[in-house]
Structure formats: structure tokens, C-alpha cells
Amino acid sequence: MNIFITLDYELFFAQHSGSVEKSIIEPTNKLLEATEKFMVKLCFFVDAGYLVQLEKYKDTFPALQKDYELITHQIKYLHDNGHDIQLHIHPHWEDTTYHDNQWHMNTTRYRIHKFTQQETEQIVAKYKKALTDIVGDTIFAYRAGGWCIQPFSHLKSALKKHGIWLDSTLYKNGYKDNSTHYLDFRNMPDKTEWRFEDDPLVEDNNGSFLEVPISSTTVSPLFYIKYALARKFDKIAHQIAGDGKGVGREGKDNLEMLTKFTPAVASIDGYRLSYLQKTLNQYVKKSDGKNFVVMGHPKAATMYSLQKLKEFVANNHTKHHFTTYMQTFKNE
């Protein structure tokens, strides 16, 4: 089975976004250290809107010039060393400003569907260019910010025009409908890859796009109770690397997690690694058993997760094939 370890390479999106060093650069280096023994290459979905805003403000604010140099240097290093660099879009950067030595996040237009189709095309164009200026024309895969890819008709022409033909956003039974997010993946195919044209949930063997969904499982309320206890008794092991603060969940989301079995992506973030091997074992038994896509965020790495990631790679590198989108799909 192909195993893809994918990272959403980004800051936090609340008012305290965190620093580049603590939330991106340092934890990314630690993730590389955790996987390098077995020469595992990682897939980075880079939040390109952040690059665009750094470019915009760096000549005015020396601190952002430094941040821009740190980020672009690391992205180029990752690319030059065989790691995958692909496109991640959080369009709220269009409304985010920098002053008083910090980013002021405006997530009113968190979904790209809050922008017109013309604006969407412009966003895809300039965000992809921000990456190709660093790594060259190797960008063909996409992950929607917050998994908000629906309705796909709003994005289709923009992605097609700019050479984006692989999506890795969906996860089985994913569903959110709140003030910032909308996604409904409850009727997606139960497969690890398929082609589509107008709707990523509808398989079309002649489709222009390839969906390689994020792998997932279901977790019980007990998982969150165990996580809370783990944090209580070993705060250091479960302290996240990033020094920012994420956008909090809404109350109804927390209630569901504590009262029902809920879908959860296969993840290398923090305590979620505790169910990663079990999820992989479930996917090995799938009828089409081709791909196992794990997602994570450098900012969410912990001492616990880095150690468990080392163990996961060590236990599986001879049984499965750790790979990237570039290595596996570029010639399709």
C-alpha cells in the first residue's frame, strides 16, 4: 500500500497566529528528523496565501522580510530534497492585514466560495505562482482550506486553467456546517482513489480530476476522554510545538465528539497518532487498498506524536511504500 504523510504547512488562524519559527520552521525540521532514518519523503500542502501576504508586506516590515526568507528557504530545501510541495488555499488571507507587529486575521471569508468566480480564479493563479516562484512548475495537487471544496463548480475552471488536476481534500463521512465551514462528504465513494469531473463525490472514469482522499476512521467519545487524561498527567509530552492559537470549535461540534462516534482523519497530530496503526490496518483490508493518506500540521507536533511517528515509520517501512504525489501520480 502507498502511504502518503501529508502536512498542511501553515500558521494558526486566530488572532494569535504564532511565530514562523515555532509554528512552522522548527516543527517541520523535527518531523524530518523523525522520518529521515528510513528516507521517508513528506508531502507539504503549503498555505500559499501566507506567502502572498509576506511578499506584500515584507518591504515595509523588516520582521516579515526575515519570515519570508525563512519560509522560502525551507520550502526550497524541502523541494530540493525530494519532498512534495503542493497547493493549499486559505483565502481569508485576502482580508488579513499586518500591523502592530502581528497578523490581524479576518476569517469572515474563510471559504473560497465567499469570493466571486473571477476572484477565485485570480486567487488560484497568484497562490500557485507564489509556489512556482520558489520550486518551479511542479504544482498539480490541491487541498482545500478547512476541507471546504464544495460546491466544486465554483473551483473547477480555476483549477483546470492552472494545471491542478489532483485533489486530496475529502475524507469519508466528513461533515461540517457552521459559521466558517461547510463540507458534506457523507456520500463519497468508499475507495482510495477515483476520477471525477464536476463533483468529487461522483466517480467519473473519464473525469479530468483525480481524487486521492484523506484516510479516516471513527472515534468514540472515549478517545477524547483518554486524550484529556493524557494531557493532564503529562503536559510536556502533549504540548504542541506551535506558539499560536487555533480557531476554536463551535459548541455543537464539541457536544457531538463527547456523545457520539464521529469521523476522524488519519492524523499525525498529537494524540491522534494513538489510532493511526489501527486505521492503517483497516485500510489494508479495503477492496481497492491502494493508498493510505495521513494528514497533519507541523504546528500541532508534540513530543508524543514525534516519537509515535518514528515508531509508525519503523514498523511499516518494509511492509508498505511511503511515497509522495509527485512520485506516484505525476505521470498519470
C-alpha positions, 0 to 999 in steps of 0.5 A: 500500500502507498502511504502518503504523510501529508502536512498542511504547512501553515500558521494558526488562524486566530488572532494569535497566529504564532511565530514562523519559527515555532509554528512552522520552521522548527516543527517541520525540521523535527518531523524530518528528523523523525522520518529521515532514518528510513528516507521517508519523503513528506508531502507539504500542502503549503498555505500559499496565501501566507506567502502572498501576504509576506511578499506584500508586506515584507518591504515595509516590515523588516520582521516579515522580510526575515519570515519570508526568507525563512519560509522560502528557504525551507520550502526550497530545501524541502523541494530540493530534497525530494519532498512534495510541495503542493497547493493549499488555499486559505483565502481569508488571507485576502482580508488579513492585514499586518500591523502592530507587529502581528497578523490581524486575521479576518476569517469572515471569508474563510471559504473560497466560495465567499469570493466571486468566480473571477476572484477565485480564479485570480486567487488560484493563479497568484497562490500557485505562482507564489509556489512556482516562484520558489520550486518551479512548475511542479504544482498539480495537487490541491487541498482545500482550506478547512476541507471546504471544496464544495460546491466544486463548480465554483473551483473547477475552471480555476483549477483546470486553467492552472494545471491542478488536476489532483485533489486530496481534500475529502475524507469519508463521512466528513461533515461540517456546517457552521459559521466558517465551514461547510463540507458534506462528504457523507456520500463519497465513494468508499475507495482510495482513489477515483476520477471525477469531473464536476463533483468529487463525490461522483466517480467519473472514469473519464473525469479530468480530476483525480481524487486521492482522499484523506484516510479516516476512521471513527472515534468514540467519545472515549478517545477524547476522554483518554486524550484529556487524561493524557494531557493532564498527567503529562503536559510536556509530552502533549504540548504542541510545538506551535506558539499560536492559537487555533480557531476554536470549535463551535459548541455543537461540534464539541457536544457531538465528539463527547456523545457520539462516534464521529469521523476522524482523519488519519492524523499525525497530530498529537494524540491522534497518532494513538489510532493511526496503526489501527486505521492503517490496518483497516485500510489494508483490508479495503477492496481497492487498498491502494493508498493510505493518506495521513494528514497533519500540521507541523504546528500541532507536533508534540513530543508524543506524536514525534516519537509515535511517528518514528515508531509508525515509520519503523514498523511499516517501512518494509511492509508498505511504500511511503511515497509522495504525489509527485512520485506516484501520480505525476505521470498519470 
